[in-house]
Amino acid sequence: MGRGELTDRAWAVIEPLLPEPGTRSGRWRDHRQVINGILWKLRTGAPWRDLPERYGPWKTCHERLRRWTADGTWDRILAHAQVFDDGQPVEWIVSVDSSIVRAHQHAAGARKKGVPGGGAVAAQEGEALGRSRGGLSTKIHLAVDRRGRPLSILLTGGQAGDNPQLLNLLDAITVRRGPGRTRQRPDMLIADKGYAHDSTRQALRSRRIRHTIPERSDQIVRRGQRGSRGGRPPAFDPQIYRQRNVVERCFNRLKQWRDLATRFAKRAAIYRASLLLIATIIWLS
């Protein structure tokens, strides 16, 4: 096993979830060899054409990544890894945050056909690309459990705000607890001041989600100016808030893979699939 390749333990979990390695024209190239090739590409950030020969043709690895993105294989693999019985079940103190990654110039230029509204701007928005003074960028919105293991991942353009994506991020958490049963609601949500909006707190209360989110300074001033009418400050536990760093540590682990630290993929779906694969590796490591 080479550096950064699938361990035997991870392969034992992933292998049963992959399509049968056979077609009418013959057998597919070995799945483990192909996934190791994809991992080499994600670890190094090198162009696909530079893939070492030991992983087989680069087109095979790229096509397998694209094919399994389209049919939801990567989502199923991560969902299975999240409930894999390794003695460390999901801990439902959930931390959320976002991080911006710079998009390489090769990430732009995806085909505009079929994008609502048409045009280059619409194509960029549809592929989670945003433009600012720093150039093209993508924002990763991430929710992790208490151990810093990914629960859900969303992509937007780099200029998008954090708060509007919070409920979508929570809705994307679907950890299976048994036949036909899934769980989405955390015991506690931890987030920074970027999510400190009154409407957000109200939405979390309506969902019966306890949360620890600090107030912004302008909110404190405005409440103080209203006197007794300003009401009590929202509940905030500084000891619990200290646990929020697990989501930042998870971002650090994801960005150790150079192909994720800088986005090279034109399609947002392919980039997200790469994140899902590495998230699975984090769960099984």
NORBELMO-V698015 format. One record per residue. N is the residue number from 1. RES is the residue in one small letter. PSI is psi as a letter, one per 30 degrees, with the letter a starting at -180 (NA if undefined). Layout:
N & RES & PSI
N & RES & PSI
This chain:
1 & m & k
2 & g & l
3 & r & k
4 & g & g
5 & e & l
6 & l & k
7 & t & l
8 & d & e
9 & r & e
10 & a & e
11 & w & e
12 & a & e
13 & v & e
14 & i & e
15 & e & e
16 & p & f
17 & l & f
18 & l & l
19 & p & l
20 & e & k
21 & p & i
22 & g & k
23 & t & l
24 & r & f
25 & s & g
26 & g & a
27 & r & k
28 & w & l
29 & r & k
30 & d & k
31 & h & e
32 & r & e
33 & q & e
34 & v & e
35 & i & e
36 & n & e
37 & g & e
38 & i & e
39 & l & e
40 & w & e
41 & k & e
42 & l & e
43 & r & e
44 & t & f
45 & g & g
46 & a & l
47 & p & l
48 & w & e
49 & r & f
50 & d & g
51 & l & k
52 & p & k
53 & e & f
54 & r & f
55 & y & g
56 & g & a
57 & p & k
58 & w & e
59 & k & e
60 & t & e
61 & c & e
62 & h & e
63 & e & e
64 & r & e
65 & l & e
66 & r & e
67 & r & e
68 & w & f
69 & t & e
70 & a & e
71 & d & g
72 & g & g
73 & t & e
74 & w & e
75 & d & e
76 & r & e
77 & i & e
78 & l & e
79 & a & e
80 & h & e
81 & a & e
82 & q & f
83 & v & g
84 & f & k
85 & d & i
86 & d & g
87 & g & f
88 & q & i
89 & p & l
90 & v & k
91 & e & j
92 & w & h
93 & i & j
94 & v & k
95 & s & k
96 & v & k
97 & d & l
98 & s & l
99 & s & k
100 & i & k
101 & v & k
102 & r & k
103 & a & k
104 & h & l
105 & q & f
106 & h & f
107 & a & f
108 & a & l
109 & g & g
110 & a & l
111 & r & k
112 & k & f
113 & k & k
114 & g & f
115 & v & k
116 & p & k
117 & g & f
118 & g & l
119 & g & l
120 & a & e
121 & v & e
122 & a & e
123 & a & e
124 & q & e
125 & e & e
126 & g & f
127 & e & g
128 & a & h
129 & l & k
130 & g & l
131 & r & k
132 & s & a
133 & r & f
134 & g & f
135 & g & a
136 & l & k
137 & s & l
138 & t & k
139 & k & k
140 & i & k
141 & h & k
142 & l & k
143 & a & k
144 & v & l
145 & d & a
146 & r & f
147 & r & g
148 & g & g
149 & r & k
150 & p & k
151 & l & e
152 & s & l
153 & i & k
154 & l & l
155 & l & k
156 & t & l
157 & g & l
158 & g & f
159 & q & f
160 & a & k
161 & g & l
162 & d & e
163 & n & e
164 & p & f
165 & q & f
166 & l & e
167 & l & e
168 & n & e
169 & l & e
170 & l & e
171 & d & f
172 & a & f
173 & i & j
174 & t & i
175 & v & k
176 & r & k
177 & r & f
178 & g & a
179 & p & j
180 & g & g
181 & r & k
182 & t & l
183 & r & k
184 & q & f
185 & r & k
186 & p & l
187 & d & e
188 & m & k
189 & l & k
190 & i & k
191 & a & l
192 & d & a
193 & k & f
194 & g & f
195 & y & g
196 & a & i
197 & h & k
198 & d & e
199 & s & e
200 & t & e
201 & r & e
202 & q & e
203 & a & e
204 & l & e
205 & r & e
206 & s & f
207 & r & g
208 & r & h
209 & i & j
210 & r & k
211 & h & l
212 & t & j
213 & i & k
214 & p & l
215 & e & k
216 & r & l
217 & s & e
218 & d & e
219 & q & e
220 & i & e
221 & v & e
222 & r & e
223 & r & e
224 & g & e
225 & q & f
226 & r & f
227 & g & b
228 & s & f
229 & r & f
230 & g & f
231 & g & a
232 & r & l
233 & p & l
234 & p & l
235 & a & k
236 & f & k
237 & d & j
238 & p & f
239 & q & e
240 & i & e
241 & y & f
242 & r & f
243 & q & f
244 & r & f
245 & n & f
246 & v & e
247 & v & e
248 & e & e
249 & r & e
250 & c & e
251 & f & e
252 & n & e
253 & r & e
254 & l & e
255 & k & f
256 & q & f
257 & w & j
258 & r & f
259 & d & f
260 & l & e
261 & a & e
262 & t & k
263 & r & k
264 & f & f
265 & a & k
266 & k & e
267 & r & k
268 & a & e
269 & a & e
270 & i & e
271 & y & e
272 & r & e
273 & a & e
274 & s & e
275 & l & e
276 & l & e
277 & l & e
278 & i & e
279 & a & e
280 & t & e
281 & i & e
282 & i & e
283 & w & e
284 & l & g
285 & s & NA
